[in-house]
Amino acid sequence: MRHRLLLLLPLFFLNCYEAERNCTDFKTGTFEFTYTIDGVEKTGTFVRTKDYNIDYFDNKIDSASIRWINDCEFIQKELHPKNKEEQKAIHFKILSTTEDSYTFEYKLAVKEDFKKQRVEKGIAKKIK
């Protein structure tokens, strides 16, 4: 019995690990991210204010409103959607942070009926 307890003790401490999340450091600023389109890796930037997100990528500019749910999660919605797909709000969640970057996941804010919820991940680096 004692040996089993000693084997389980390290598992207890591993389950207590929690990623660092200083999300308030990343609520505003200028950020850089990489993305892949058709197998080609590209770099984009975005500027986030308290209420807006402005994306600069692939020689395009997109603007979106932001509504913070808590310090680590927000809903983003295109300001001028060009089609039905762009009208859908996106839920972002900061999973972990470092001194100058954060790892996040995003998905549609409202799950579509009869479709599997697709969750994507990314990393953004704060440059200003």
N, C-alpha and C positions, 0 to 999 in steps of 0.2 A: 504494500500500500504506500509506503513512504517513497519508494522508487517511482511510482506512478505520479505522485505529487511533485517530485523533483522534475520529472519530464514535462509536466503541464505548466509549471511555473514560468518558464520562458515564453510560452504562448500567451500567457496573461499579459505580460509586458508588451509584446508585439501588438496585441489588439488595442492597446492604449495609445499607440502612436497616432498623432494627428498632424496633418500638414500645416505649415505656417500659412496664415492668411491675414495679411495686413491690407485689406481691400481698400480702405479709405485712401491709401497712398496712390491708388490707380483710378479714382473716380473722375479725375480730370487730368488733362495733359495731352502731349503729342506722342503717338505710339507708332511702332513699326511692326509689321508681321509678314510672314512668307506664306504663299499659297501656291498651289499647283493647278495648272489648267492644261489639259491635253499633254500631260507628262513634262511640261515645262515649269520650272520653279520660278516664281516672280516675287517681288517685294512691293508691298503697299504701305501706305501710312494712313493714319486717321487722327483727327483732333477731337477730343471729347471735352465738352463743357458739362456743366451741371445738368443741362436739359437737352443737349444735342450731340450728335455724333456726325462728323463729316469725314467720309472715306475718300481717299485718293488712290485709285488703283487702275492699272491698265489704261492709262490716259483718260479716265473717267472720274467724275465727282458725284458722290451720292450723299444725300443728307437724310438724317433720321432723327426722330424725337426719342428721348430716353425717359423712362419712368423707373426710378429705383424702388425695388421691393424691400430690400434691406442693404446693408453695406456691401454685400458680395453678389447680389443678383439684381438684374434689371431687365426690363422689356424694351425692345427697340422696334420702332415702326417707321417705315419709309415715309418721308414727307410728301413726295410726289411720285407715287407708284405708277409705273407704265403699263402694268398688266395685273391680272388677278393674283398671280403668285407673289408679286412684290407687295400686295396689300396685307399679306399675312405677317403678324407680329412674331418676333423671335425672342425667345427667352435665353439670356446669357447668365452663366454662373461662374464666378471665379473659384477655381478649385484649390489653387495654392499660389503663393507669391515668393519672390526672392527680392533682393535689394532693388533690382531694376526691371523685373519682368513678372508676368503672371501667366499661369496656365488656366485655360477656361474651356467650358463646353457650351454648346448652344444647340437649340432645337426649336421647332415651332412652338409658340406659346400655347396654342390650342391644338390638341391632338385631333387628327382627322379620323373620322370613322372608317373602320375596316382597313386601316393602313398601319403598318408598323412605325412606331415613332423613331425617327432617325436622329441620332445624337452625334454631333461632330465635335472634335477637340482642336485646340490651337494654342499657340503661345504668342503673346504680345510683349514687346520690349518698349519700355518708356524711354523716349529720347529727349524729351523736354518736360 
